[in-house]
Amino acid sequence: MGTGQASFKAVGTAARATASAATAREAHVVAITGGGTAGHVFPGIAVAEHLDCRVLWIGSTNGVEGKLVRDAGIEFHGIPAGKLRRYVSLRNVTDVARVLAGIFAALRILRRAQPSLLFSKGGFVSVPPVVAARLRGIPAFTHESDFDPGLATRINLRFCERVFVSFPETIDFLPPRYREKAVVTGNPVRRALAAGDAARGRKLVGCGPGTPLILVMGGSLGSSFINSLVSTVVDRMVKTCFVMHQMGEKEFAPSRLPRYVTAPFISNGLPDIMAAADLVVCRSGANTLSELAAIGKPMILIPLPSRGSRGDQLRNAEVFSKAGAATVLKEEQATAESFLSAVDSLLGNPQRLSRMAAQARSMSRGDAAEAIARLIRGRMA
């Protein structure tokens, strides 16, 4: 056989292999559901990055997940979503109707897509697709990021074959009859974080070398409390450091100070800015903590108080504080002076910052996304 013939045969073999792989890839479809905040979206995207098949996402028509998912190149389908409440409210009546409408919408999507499995990342929008999957006989897995499970997870685990958790202690919070479903995986983290470049991040925000950089985040929707707290002291902060502040869409205000940059939401450049940060001030949502742990960042945590939540952020913060990865300021303690004192104390002690960074990194399970994807692939085999 001549060289040209051999080359032609090799090309043909490669083409057939590629076509075969493509056919195998299309043989399975995985549906992912979750939303409401970025904390319910980014871990799902992290899992999708490890799935070599068609992936579609079912989320709220009006939620933040639509843009985040589409930006990640994932097919998105919106459904009505109603909030699930533990307290009496007249809005429960209309929201029950929205939940039922969400179930019927999810049934139509699942009937058309015929997924082999549904993976839920939580949030109220995930309940209708999980129920719809059970009605259609589609196996479902769910994941809980927080130290103790939220209401959506407590509902979903009744219909799911597996519940993945980030902490071993979380299993003790599950009803005894469902504990055998639990698998400790950690919290999935996006690949983009590992590729964050500190020099690029400093250039992006305009912070020169040698100046401490503080990243302030109140979650994907922003935090009124943190925004207000920072605004009272930022004129003093910028005398010793550079502040990059993600404020949220509703409360965004352009900065009028040097060495202080504000943004409604940081999207594509966030991994670089996180890599560049010497200290991060934030809430204590599980996904934020997992991402910061993965890249080893010291933190000042200001968790949502129990009066404004189910207390999950307080418990998340306690875990990281006990590990020595974070300083915690509860809202009732977080005055302008106590906050500024905490910032100055940490920036003035590089050795402590280094220890906190190491402790944060020790809490990360970098293989969580791949571990979950592997279990999903095994169930579809």
C-alpha positions as YAML, in Angstrom:
chain: A
units: angstrom
residues:
- id: 1
  name: MET
  ca: [0.00, 0.00, 0.00]
- id: 2
  name: GLY
  ca: [1.38, 3.41, -0.98]
- id: 3
  name: THR
  ca: [1.92, 6.27, 1.42]
- id: 4
  name: GLY
  ca: [-1.03, 8.17, -0.01]
- id: 5
  name: GLN
  ca: [-3.31, 5.16, 0.38]
- id: 6
  name: ALA
  ca: [-2.16, 4.59, 3.96]
- id: 7
  name: SER
  ca: [-2.78, 8.22, 4.80]
- id: 8
  name: PHE
  ca: [-6.21, 8.08, 3.19]
- id: 9
  name: LYS
  ca: [-7.06, 4.92, 5.16]
- id: 10
  name: ALA
  ca: [-5.89, 6.52, 8.43]
- id: 11
  name: VAL
  ca: [-8.01, 9.58, 7.76]
- id: 12
  name: GLY
  ca: [-11.01, 7.39, 7.03]
- id: 13
  name: THR
  ca: [-10.48, 5.37, 10.21]
- id: 14
  name: ALA
  ca: [-10.20, 8.55, 12.25]
- id: 15
  name: ALA
  ca: [-13.34, 9.95, 10.68]
- id: 16
  name: ARG
  ca: [-15.27, 6.76, 11.46]
- id: 17
  name: ALA
  ca: [-14.00, 6.82, 15.05]
- id: 18
  name: THR
  ca: [-15.07, 10.44, 15.39]
- id: 19
  name: ALA
  ca: [-18.50, 9.66, 13.96]
- id: 20
  name: SER
  ca: [-18.83, 6.68, 16.28]
- id: 21
  name: ALA
  ca: [-17.92, 8.81, 19.28]
- id: 22
  name: ALA
  ca: [-20.43, 11.44, 18.21]
- id: 23
  name: THR
  ca: [-23.12, 8.78, 17.87]
- id: 24
  name: ALA
  ca: [-22.32, 7.44, 21.34]
- id: 25
  name: ARG
  ca: [-22.40, 10.96, 22.72]
- id: 26
  name: GLU
  ca: [-25.87, 11.57, 21.31]
- id: 27
  name: ALA
  ca: [-27.10, 8.23, 22.68]
- id: 28
  name: HIS
  ca: [-27.55, 9.79, 26.10]
- id: 29
  name: VAL
  ca: [-29.08, 13.02, 27.29]
- id: 30
  name: VAL
  ca: [-28.67, 14.40, 30.81]
- id: 31
  name: ALA
  ca: [-31.08, 17.01, 32.12]
- id: 32
  name: ILE
  ca: [-29.87, 19.33, 34.88]
- id: 33
  name: THR
  ca: [-32.13, 21.50, 36.99]
- id: 34
  name: GLY
  ca: [-31.53, 24.19, 39.58]
- id: 35
  name: GLY
  ca: [-31.51, 27.95, 39.97]
- id: 36
  name: GLY
  ca: [-32.55, 31.01, 41.86]
- id: 37
  name: THR
  ca: [-28.98, 32.05, 42.63]
- id: 38
  name: ALA
  ca: [-25.58, 31.43, 41.06]
- id: 39
  name: GLY
  ca: [-24.88, 29.06, 43.95]
- id: 40
  name: HIS
  ca: [-27.41, 26.64, 42.50]
- id: 41
  name: VAL
  ca: [-26.07, 27.08, 38.96]
- id: 42
  name: PHE
  ca: [-22.26, 27.09, 38.95]
- id: 43
  name: PRO
  ca: [-21.91, 23.63, 40.57]
- id: 44
  name: GLY
  ca: [-24.30, 22.20, 37.98]
- id: 45
  name: ILE
  ca: [-22.24, 23.77, 35.20]
- id: 46
  name: ALA
  ca: [-19.14, 22.21, 36.79]
- id: 47
  name: VAL
  ca: [-20.72, 18.75, 36.55]
- id: 48
  name: ALA
  ca: [-21.85, 19.39, 32.96]
- id: 49
  name: GLU
  ca: [-18.22, 20.10, 32.02]
- id: 50
  name: HIS
  ca: [-17.43, 16.46, 32.78]
- id: 51
  name: LEU
  ca: [-20.33, 14.92, 30.86]
- id: 52
  name: ASP
  ca: [-19.59, 13.82, 27.31]
- id: 53
  name: CYS
  ca: [-23.18, 13.86, 26.11]
- id: 54
  name: ARG
  ca: [-25.97, 16.24, 25.29]
- id: 55
  name: VAL
  ca: [-26.87, 18.31, 28.34]
- id: 56
  name: LEU
  ca: [-29.96, 20.46, 28.76]
- id: 57
  name: TRP
  ca: [-30.92, 22.64, 31.70]
- id: 58
  name: ILE
  ca: [-34.39, 23.20, 33.15]
- id: 59
  name: GLY
  ca: [-34.65, 26.40, 35.18]
- id: 60
  name: SER
  ca: [-36.88, 29.32, 36.03]
- id: 61
  name: THR
  ca: [-38.08, 31.46, 33.18]
- id: 62
  name: ASN
  ca: [-37.30, 34.60, 35.19]
- id: 63
  name: GLY
  ca: [-34.27, 33.43, 37.18]
- id: 64
  name: VAL
  ca: [-30.57, 34.27, 36.94]
- id: 65
  name: GLU
  ca: [-29.83, 30.78, 35.65]
- id: 66
  name: GLY
  ca: [-30.97, 31.41, 32.08]
- id: 67
  name: LYS
  ca: [-28.12, 33.78, 31.22]
- id: 68
  name: LEU
  ca: [-25.49, 31.89, 33.23]
- id: 69
  name: VAL
  ca: [-26.38, 28.57, 31.62]
- id: 70
  name: ARG
  ca: [-26.54, 29.95, 28.08]
- id: 71
  name: ASP
  ca: [-23.21, 31.73, 28.60]
- id: 72
  name: ALA
  ca: [-21.76, 28.33, 29.47]
- id: 73
  name: GLY
  ca: [-22.99, 26.97, 26.14]
- id: 74
  name: ILE
  ca: [-25.69, 24.74, 27.63]
- id: 75
  name: GLU
  ca: [-29.18, 24.36, 26.17]
- id: 76
  name: PHE
  ca: [-31.71, 26.05, 28.45]
- id: 77
  name: HIS
  ca: [-35.46, 25.51, 28.93]
- id: 78
  name: GLY
  ca: [-37.49, 27.80, 31.20]
- id: 79
  name: ILE
  ca: [-40.46, 26.75, 33.34]
- id: 80
  name: PRO
  ca: [-42.71, 28.55, 35.87]
- id: 81
  name: ALA
  ca: [-41.32, 28.43, 39.40]
- id: 82
  name: GLY
  ca: [-43.02, 29.04, 42.72]
- id: 83
  name: LYS
  ca: [-41.27, 29.56, 46.06]
- id: 84
  name: LEU
  ca: [-41.73, 26.95, 48.75]
- id: 85
  name: ARG
  ca: [-42.24, 28.46, 52.20]
- id: 86
  name: ARG
  ca: [-42.18, 27.00, 55.70]
- id: 87
  name: TYR
  ca: [-44.50, 29.76, 56.96]
- id: 88
  name: VAL
  ca: [-48.11, 30.82, 56.30]
- id: 89
  name: SER
  ca: [-48.46, 33.30, 53.45]
- id: 90
  name: LEU
  ca: [-51.19, 34.20, 50.98]
- id: 91
  name: ARG
  ca: [-48.57, 33.92, 48.25]
- id: 92
  name: ASN
  ca: [-48.41, 30.17, 48.92]
- id: 93
  name: VAL
  ca: [-51.72, 29.83, 47.09]
- id: 94
  name: THR
  ca: [-50.47, 31.35, 43.84]
- id: 95
  name: ASP
  ca: [-47.07, 29.70, 44.18]
- id: 96
  name: VAL
  ca: [-48.64, 26.25, 44.52]
- id: 97
  name: ALA
  ca: [-50.31, 26.92, 41.17]
- id: 98
  name: ARG
  ca: [-46.93, 27.90, 39.72]
- id: 99
  name: VAL
  ca: [-45.32, 24.72, 41.06]
- id: 100
  name: LEU
  ca: [-48.05, 22.64, 39.40]
- id: 101
  name: ALA
  ca: [-47.59, 24.57, 36.15]
- id: 102
  name: GLY
  ca: [-43.85, 23.93, 36.47]
- id: 103
  name: ILE
  ca: [-44.44, 20.18, 36.77]
- id: 104
  name: PHE
  ca: [-46.53, 20.10, 33.59]
- id: 105
  name: ALA
  ca: [-43.97, 22.24, 31.73]
- id: 106
  name: ALA
  ca: [-41.15, 19.95, 32.90]
- id: 107
  name: LEU
  ca: [-43.13, 16.89, 31.80]
- id: 108
  name: ARG
  ca: [-43.35, 18.31, 28.27]
- id: 109
  name: ILE
  ca: [-39.62, 19.06, 28.16]
- id: 110
  name: LEU
  ca: [-38.67, 15.60, 29.46]
- id: 111
  name: ARG
  ca: [-41.06, 13.90, 27.02]
- id: 112
  name: ARG
  ca: [-39.40, 15.66, 24.08]
- id: 113
  name: ALA
  ca: [-35.78, 15.31, 25.25]
- id: 114
  name: GLN
  ca: [-36.01, 11.78, 26.64]
- id: 115
  name: PRO
  ca: [-33.07, 12.20, 29.06]
- id: 116
  name: SER
  ca: [-31.41, 9.15, 30.58]
- id: 117
  name: LEU
  ca: [-31.09, 10.91, 33.93]
- id: 118
  name: LEU
  ca: [-31.99, 14.15, 35.73]
- id: 119
  name: PHE
  ca: [-29.44, 15.85, 38.01]
- id: 120
  name: SER
  ca: [-30.79, 18.43, 40.45]
- id: 121
  name: LYS
  ca: [-28.64, 21.16, 41.94]
- id: 122
  name: GLY
  ca: [-31.39, 22.51, 44.15]
- id: 123
  name: GLY
  ca: [-33.36, 25.69, 44.54]
- id: 124
  name: PHE
  ca: [-37.15, 25.85, 44.43]
- id: 125
  name: VAL
  ca: [-37.23, 25.56, 40.64]
- id: 126
  name: SER
  ca: [-35.71, 22.07, 40.87]
- id: 127
  name: VAL
  ca: [-38.73, 20.49, 42.58]
- id: 128
  name: PRO
  ca: [-41.09, 20.37, 39.55]
- id: 129
  name: PRO
  ca: [-38.52, 18.72, 37.22]
- id: 130
  name: VAL
  ca: [-37.62, 16.16, 39.91]
- id: 131
  name: VAL
  ca: [-41.30, 15.29, 40.42]
- id: 132
  name: ALA
  ca: [-41.81, 15.17, 36.65]
- id: 133
  name: ALA
  ca: [-38.83, 12.83, 36.28]
- id: 134
  name: ARG
  ca: [-40.36, 10.43, 38.79]
- id: 135
  name: LEU
  ca: [-43.69, 10.54, 36.93]
- id: 136
  name: ARG
  ca: [-41.90, 9.64, 33.70]
- id: 137
  name: GLY
  ca: [-39.74, 6.93, 35.29]
- id: 138
  name: ILE
  ca: [-36.48, 8.84, 34.74]
- id: 139
  name: PRO
  ca: [-33.84, 8.25, 37.45]
- id: 140
  name: ALA
  ca: [-32.80, 11.39, 39.32]
- id: 141
  name: PHE
  ca: [-29.86, 12.43, 41.50]
- id: 142
  name: THR
  ca: [-29.71, 15.55, 43.68]
- id: 143
  name: HIS
  ca: [-26.89, 17.48, 45.34]
- id: 144
  name: GLU
  ca: [-26.86, 19.56, 48.53]
- id: 145
  name: SER
  ca: [-24.09, 22.14, 48.92]
- id: 146
  name: ASP
  ca: [-24.88, 23.41, 52.42]
- id: 147
  name: PHE
  ca: [-23.90, 21.88, 55.72]
- id: 148
  name: ASP
  ca: [-27.55, 21.06, 56.40]
- id: 149
  name: PRO
  ca: [-30.10, 20.41, 53.64]
- id: 150
  name: GLY
  ca: [-32.65, 22.99, 52.54]
- id: 151
  name: LEU
  ca: [-36.35, 22.46, 51.95]
- id: 152
  name: ALA
  ca: [-35.98, 21.77, 48.21]
- id: 153
  name: THR
  ca: [-33.45, 19.01, 48.88]
- id: 154
  name: ARG
  ca: [-35.62, 17.53, 51.62]
- id: 155
  name: ILE
  ca: [-38.46, 17.27, 49.10]
- id: 156
  name: ASN
  ca: [-36.31, 16.10, 46.20]
- id: 157
  name: LEU
  ca: [-34.56, 13.28, 48.02]
- id: 158
  name: ARG
  ca: [-37.94, 11.51, 48.29]
- id: 159
  name: PHE
  ca: [-37.94, 11.17, 44.50]
- id: 160
  name: CYS
  ca: [-34.21, 10.69, 43.86]
- id: 161
  name: GLU
  ca: [-32.04, 7.57, 43.83]
- id: 162
  name: ARG
  ca: [-28.98, 9.37, 45.20]
- id: 163
  name: VAL
  ca: [-28.35, 12.51, 47.24]
- id: 164
  name: PHE
  ca: [-24.82, 13.89, 47.02]
- id: 165
  name: VAL
  ca: [-23.58, 15.99, 49.95]
- id: 166
  name: SER
  ca: [-20.59, 18.25, 50.49]
- id: 167
  name: PHE
  ca: [-19.94, 17.37, 54.14]
- id: 168
  name: PRO
  ca: [-20.03, 13.97, 55.89]
- id: 169
  name: GLU
  ca: [-21.94, 15.56, 58.77]
- id: 170
  name: THR
  ca: [-24.78, 16.48, 56.39]
- id: 171
  name: ILE
  ca: [-25.92, 12.86, 56.34]
- id: 172
  name: ASP
  ca: [-26.98, 13.16, 59.99]
- id: 173
  name: PHE
  ca: [-29.47, 15.88, 59.00]
- id: 174
  name: LEU
  ca: [-31.26, 13.57, 56.55]
- id: 175
  name: PRO
  ca: [-34.27, 11.54, 57.64]
- id: 176
  name: PRO
  ca: [-32.95, 8.07, 58.67]
- id: 177
  name: ARG
  ca: [-34.83, 6.24, 55.93]
- id: 178
  name: TYR
  ca: [-33.04, 8.27, 53.24]
- id: 179
  name: ARG
  ca: [-29.48, 8.17, 54.59]
- id: 180
  name: GLU
  ca: [-28.54, 5.10, 52.59]
- id: 181
  name: LYS
  ca: [-29.02, 7.23, 49.46]
- id: 182
  name: ALA
  ca: [-26.30, 9.67, 50.53]
- id: 183
  name: VAL
  ca: [-22.85, 9.91, 48.95]
- id: 184
  name: VAL
  ca: [-20.22, 12.40, 50.16]
- id: 185
  name: THR
  ca: [-18.72, 14.08, 47.11]
- id: 186
  name: GLY
  ca: [-17.87, 17.64, 48.11]
- id: 187
  name: ASN
  ca: [-19.16, 20.62, 46.16]
- id: 188
  name: PRO
  ca: [-18.48, 20.78, 42.38]
- id: 189
  name: VAL
  ca: [-16.28, 23.68, 41.26]
- id: 190
  name: ARG
  ca: [-15.95, 25.04, 37.72]
- id: 191
  name: ARG
  ca: [-12.76, 24.37, 35.75]
- id: 192
  name: ALA
  ca: [-12.41, 28.09, 34.99]
- id: 193
  name: LEU
  ca: [-11.38, 28.81, 38.58]
- id: 194
  name: ALA
  ca: [-8.25, 26.70, 38.29]
- id: 195
  name: ALA
  ca: [-7.24, 28.74, 35.23]
- id: 196
  name: GLY
  ca: [-7.57, 32.09, 37.02]
- id: 197
  name: ASP
  ca: [-4.55, 34.33, 36.50]
- id: 198
  name: ALA
  ca: [-3.69, 36.80, 39.28]
- id: 199
  name: ALA
  ca: [-1.69, 39.16, 37.06]
- id: 200
  name: ARG
  ca: [-4.52, 39.26, 34.55]
- id: 201
  name: GLY
  ca: [-7.02, 39.89, 37.34]
- id: 202
  name: ARG
  ca: [-5.04, 42.83, 38.72]
- id: 203
  name: LYS
  ca: [-4.76, 44.32, 35.27]
- id: 204
  name: LEU
  ca: [-8.48, 43.86, 34.72]
- id: 205
  name: VAL
  ca: [-9.47, 45.87, 37.80]
- id: 206
  name: GLY
  ca: [-6.55, 48.34, 37.57]
- id: 207
  name: CYS
  ca: [-4.71, 47.29, 40.72]
- id: 208
  name: GLY
  ca: [-0.95, 47.54, 40.49]
- id: 209
  name: PRO
  ca: [1.51, 45.06, 42.02]
- id: 210
  name: GLY
  ca: [2.33, 45.46, 45.68]
- id: 211
  name: THR
  ca: [-1.09, 46.86, 46.65]
- id: 212
  name: PRO
  ca: [-3.32, 44.51, 48.68]
- id: 213
  name: LEU
  ca: [-6.47, 43.65, 46.72]
- id: 214
  name: ILE
  ca: [-9.74, 42.98, 48.54]
- id: 215
  name: LEU
  ca: [-12.65, 41.39, 46.67]
- id: 216
  name: VAL
  ca: [-16.10, 42.10, 48.15]
- id: 217
  name: MET
  ca: [-19.01, 39.92, 47.03]
- id: 218
  name: GLY
  ca: [-22.54, 39.76, 48.40]
- id: 219
  name: GLY
  ca: [-23.56, 36.76, 46.30]
- id: 220
  name: SER
  ca: [-24.86, 36.82, 42.73]
- id: 221
  name: LEU
  ca: [-27.78, 39.05, 43.77]
- id: 222
  name: GLY
  ca: [-25.73, 41.34, 45.98]
- id: 223
  name: SER
  ca: [-26.12, 42.12, 49.69]
- id: 224
  name: SER
  ca: [-27.63, 45.36, 50.96]
- id: 225
  name: PHE
  ca: [-25.99, 44.90, 54.33]
- id: 226
  name: ILE
  ca: [-22.49, 44.35, 52.96]
- id: 227
  name: ASN
  ca: [-22.91, 47.17, 50.44]
- id: 228
  name: SER
  ca: [-23.90, 49.56, 53.20]
- id: 229
  name: LEU
  ca: [-21.11, 48.40, 55.49]
- id: 230
  name: VAL
  ca: [-18.42, 48.85, 52.85]
- id: 231
  name: SER
  ca: [-19.76, 52.24, 51.78]
- id: 232
  name: THR
  ca: [-19.26, 53.62, 55.30]
- id: 233
  name: VAL
  ca: [-15.55, 52.73, 55.44]
- id: 234
  name: VAL
  ca: [-14.32, 52.39, 51.86]
- id: 235
  name: ASP
  ca: [-12.81, 55.89, 51.91]
- id: 236
  name: ARG
  ca: [-10.54, 54.67, 54.71]
- id: 237
  name: MET
  ca: [-9.94, 51.25, 53.17]
- id: 238
  name: VAL
  ca: [-8.55, 52.64, 49.92]
- id: 239
  name: LYS
  ca: [-5.76, 54.39, 51.83]
- id: 240
  name: THR
  ca: [-4.14, 51.01, 52.41]
- id: 241
  name: CYS
  ca: [-5.63, 48.66, 49.80]
- id: 242
  name: PHE
  ca: [-7.54, 48.35, 46.51]
- id: 243
  name: VAL
  ca: [-11.21, 47.28, 46.72]
- id: 244
  name: MET
  ca: [-13.12, 45.44, 43.98]
- id: 245
  name: HIS
  ca: [-16.82, 45.37, 44.93]
- id: 246
  name: GLN
  ca: [-19.56, 43.26, 43.29]
- id: 247
  name: MET
  ca: [-22.74, 45.04, 44.40]
- id: 248
  name: GLY
  ca: [-25.60, 43.25, 42.65]
- id: 249
  name: GLU
  ca: [-27.80, 44.60, 39.89]
- id: 250
  name: LYS
  ca: [-30.35, 46.34, 42.13]
- id: 251
  name: GLU
  ca: [-27.91, 48.36, 44.23]
- id: 252
  name: PHE
  ca: [-25.10, 49.00, 41.78]
- id: 253
  name: ALA
  ca: [-23.61, 52.48, 42.01]
- id: 254
  name: PRO
  ca: [-20.54, 53.67, 40.05]
- id: 255
  name: SER
  ca: [-17.48, 54.35, 42.17]
- id: 256
  name: ARG
  ca: [-16.29, 57.90, 42.74]
- id: 257
  name: LEU
  ca: [-13.10, 56.96, 44.59]
- id: 258
  name: PRO
  ca: [-9.66, 55.97, 43.33]
- id: 259
  name: ARG
  ca: [-8.63, 52.37, 44.06]
- id: 260
  name: TYR
  ca: [-12.30, 51.40, 44.40]
- id: 261
  name: VAL
  ca: [-14.03, 49.63, 41.52]
- id: 262
  name: THR
  ca: [-17.69, 48.57, 41.57]
- id: 263
  name: ALA
  ca: [-19.64, 46.21, 39.32]
- id: 264
  name: PRO
  ca: [-23.21, 44.88, 39.35]
- id: 265
  name: PHE
  ca: [-22.03, 41.34, 38.61]
- id: 266
  name: ILE
  ca: [-18.63, 39.95, 37.66]
- id: 267
  name: SER
  ca: [-18.95, 37.19, 35.08]
- id: 268
  name: ASN
  ca: [-16.17, 36.22, 32.70]
- id: 269
  name: GLY
  ca: [-13.34, 37.89, 34.61]
- id: 270
  name: LEU
  ca: [-14.25, 36.53, 38.02]
- id: 271
  name: PRO
  ca: [-11.76, 33.62, 38.10]
- id: 272
  name: ASP
  ca: [-8.88, 36.02, 37.37]
- id: 273
  name: ILE
  ca: [-10.06, 38.57, 39.96]
- id: 274
  name: MET
  ca: [-10.53, 35.84, 42.57]
- id: 275
  name: ALA
  ca: [-7.00, 34.59, 41.84]
- id: 276
  name: ALA
  ca: [-5.66, 38.11, 42.34]
- id: 277
  name: ALA
  ca: [-7.47, 38.81, 45.63]
- id: 278
  name: ASP
  ca: [-5.43, 38.80, 48.83]
- id: 279
  name: LEU
  ca: [-8.60, 38.71, 50.93]
- id: 280
  name: VAL
  ca: [-12.27, 38.09, 50.13]
- id: 281
  name: VAL
  ca: [-15.21, 39.61, 52.01]
- id: 282
  name: CYS
  ca: [-18.44, 37.74, 51.32]
- id: 283
  name: ARG
  ca: [-21.54, 35.95, 52.53]
- id: 284
  name: SER
  ca: [-21.15, 32.26, 53.36]
- id: 285
  name: GLY
  ca: [-23.18, 30.51, 50.70]
- id: 286
  name: ALA
  ca: [-21.86, 27.00, 50.17]
- id: 287
  name: ASN
  ca: [-20.84, 27.50, 46.54]
- id: 288
  name: THR
  ca: [-18.90, 30.69, 47.27]
- id: 289
  name: LEU
  ca: [-17.04, 28.96, 50.10]
- id: 290
  name: SER
  ca: [-16.26, 25.92, 47.94]
- id: 291
  name: GLU
  ca: [-14.89, 28.06, 45.12]
- id: 292
  name: LEU
  ca: [-12.74, 30.12, 47.48]
- id: 293
  name: ALA
  ca: [-11.50, 26.97, 49.19]
- id: 294
  name: ALA
  ca: [-10.55, 25.45, 45.83]
- id: 295
  name: ILE
  ca: [-8.19, 28.34, 45.12]
- id: 296
  name: GLY
  ca: [-7.08, 28.86, 48.71]
- id: 297
  name: LYS
  ca: [-8.39, 32.30, 49.63]
- id: 298
  name: PRO
  ca: [-8.58, 33.74, 53.17]
- id: 299
  name: MET
  ca: [-12.02, 35.16, 53.93]
- id: 300
  name: ILE
  ca: [-13.99, 37.51, 56.12]
- id: 301
  name: LEU
  ca: [-17.46, 35.97, 56.23]
- id: 302
  name: ILE
  ca: [-20.62, 37.95, 57.03]
- id: 303
  name: PRO
  ca: [-23.31, 35.24, 56.93]
- id: 304
  name: LEU
  ca: [-26.98, 35.86, 56.44]
- id: 305
  name: PRO
  ca: [-28.57, 35.97, 59.91]
- id: 306
  name: SER
  ca: [-31.15, 33.41, 60.96]
- id: 307
  name: ARG
  ca: [-33.90, 36.04, 60.81]
- id: 308
  name: GLY
  ca: [-33.38, 36.33, 57.05]
- id: 309
  name: SER
  ca: [-32.69, 32.68, 56.26]
- id: 310
  name: ARG
  ca: [-32.90, 29.16, 57.62]
- id: 311
  name: GLY
  ca: [-29.51, 29.65, 59.29]
- id: 312
  name: ASP
  ca: [-27.53, 27.61, 56.78]
- id: 313
  name: GLN
  ca: [-24.98, 30.37, 56.16]
- id: 314
  name: LEU
  ca: [-24.28, 30.68, 59.88]
- id: 315
  name: ARG
  ca: [-23.50, 26.97, 60.04]
- id: 316
  name: ASN
  ca: [-21.41, 27.07, 56.85]
- id: 317
  name: ALA
  ca: [-19.41, 29.97, 58.28]
- id: 318
  name: GLU
  ca: [-18.86, 28.13, 61.54]
- id: 319
  name: VAL
  ca: [-17.32, 25.17, 59.68]
- id: 320
  name: PHE
  ca: [-14.79, 27.41, 57.92]
- id: 321
  name: SER
  ca: [-14.08, 29.44, 61.05]
- id: 322
  name: LYS
  ca: [-13.32, 26.33, 63.11]
- id: 323
  name: ALA
  ca: [-10.96, 25.15, 60.37]
- id: 324
  name: GLY
  ca: [-9.05, 28.44, 60.56]
- id: 325
  name: ALA
  ca: [-9.91, 29.40, 56.98]
- id: 326
  name: ALA
  ca: [-12.07, 32.43, 57.77]
- id: 327
  name: THR
  ca: [-12.84, 35.22, 60.19]
- id: 328
  name: VAL
  ca: [-16.58, 35.51, 60.87]
- id: 329
  name: LEU
  ca: [-18.47, 38.71, 61.61]
- id: 330
  name: LYS
  ca: [-22.14, 38.18, 62.38]
- id: 331
  name: GLU
  ca: [-24.35, 41.02, 61.24]
- id: 332
  name: GLU
  ca: [-25.04, 42.14, 64.78]
- id: 333
  name: GLN
  ca: [-21.27, 42.40, 65.32]
- id: 334
  name: ALA
  ca: [-20.37, 43.90, 61.98]
- id: 335
  name: THR
  ca: [-20.12, 47.60, 62.69]
- id: 336
  name: ALA
  ca: [-18.02, 49.89, 60.56]
- id: 337
  name: GLU
  ca: [-15.23, 49.85, 63.15]
- id: 338
  name: SER
  ca: [-15.24, 46.08, 63.77]
- id: 339
  name: PHE
  ca: [-15.21, 45.42, 60.03]
- id: 340
  name: LEU
  ca: [-12.36, 47.84, 59.39]
- id: 341
  name: SER
  ca: [-10.45, 46.39, 62.34]
- id: 342
  name: ALA
  ca: [-10.82, 42.85, 60.94]
- id: 343
  name: VAL
  ca: [-9.58, 43.96, 57.51]
- id: 344
  name: ASP
  ca: [-6.59, 45.86, 58.92]
- id: 345
  name: SER
  ca: [-5.70, 43.01, 61.28]
- id: 346
  name: LEU
  ca: [-5.53, 40.47, 58.46]
- id: 347
  name: LEU
  ca: [-3.79, 42.66, 55.90]
- id: 348
  name: GLY
  ca: [-1.21, 43.54, 58.55]
- id: 349
  name: ASN
  ca: [-0.43, 39.88, 59.21]
- id: 350
  name: PRO
  ca: [0.74, 38.14, 56.00]
- id: 351
  name: GLN
  ca: [1.66, 34.99, 57.93]
- id: 352
  name: ARG
  ca: [-1.90, 34.63, 59.19]
- id: 353
  name: LEU
  ca: [-3.30, 35.22, 55.71]
- id: 354
  name: SER
  ca: [-1.02, 32.50, 54.40]
- id: 355
  name: ARG
  ca: [-2.17, 30.04, 57.10]
- id: 356
  name: MET
  ca: [-5.82, 30.84, 56.37]
- id: 357
  name: ALA
  ca: [-5.25, 30.28, 52.66]
- id: 358
  name: ALA
  ca: [-3.67, 26.89, 53.35]
- id: 359
  name: GLN
  ca: [-6.53, 25.89, 55.65]
- id: 360
  name: ALA
  ca: [-9.07, 26.95, 53.03]
- id: 361
  name: ARG
  ca: [-7.35, 24.86, 50.39]
- id: 362
  name: SER
  ca: [-7.29, 21.85, 52.70]
- id: 363
  name: MET
  ca: [-11.11, 21.95, 52.85]
- id: 364
  name: SER
  ca: [-11.54, 21.60, 49.10]
- id: 365
  name: ARG
  ca: [-12.39, 18.38, 47.28]
- id: 366
  name: GLY
  ca: [-11.31, 19.26, 43.78]
- id: 367
  name: ASP
  ca: [-12.64, 16.02, 42.29]
- id: 368
  name: ALA
  ca: [-16.28, 16.58, 43.25]
- id: 369
  name: ALA
  ca: [-17.53, 17.47, 39.75]
- id: 370
  name: GLU
  ca: [-15.78, 14.49, 38.16]
- id: 371
  name: ALA
  ca: [-16.95, 12.16, 40.96]
- id: 372
  name: ILE
  ca: [-20.60, 13.15, 40.41]
- id: 373
  name: ALA
  ca: [-20.25, 12.95, 36.62]
- id: 374
  name: ARG
  ca: [-18.72, 9.47, 36.98]
- id: 375
  name: LEU
  ca: [-21.69, 8.29, 39.06]
- id: 376
  name: ILE
  ca: [-24.08, 9.77, 36.50]
- id: 377
  name: ARG
  ca: [-22.29, 8.00, 33.66]
- id: 378
  name: GLY
  ca: [-22.33, 4.75, 35.60]
- id: 379
  name: ARG
  ca: [-26.09, 4.97, 36.13]
- id: 380
  name: MET
  ca: [-26.64, 5.55, 32.39]
- id: 381
  name: ALA
  ca: [-24.38, 2.68, 31.28]
...
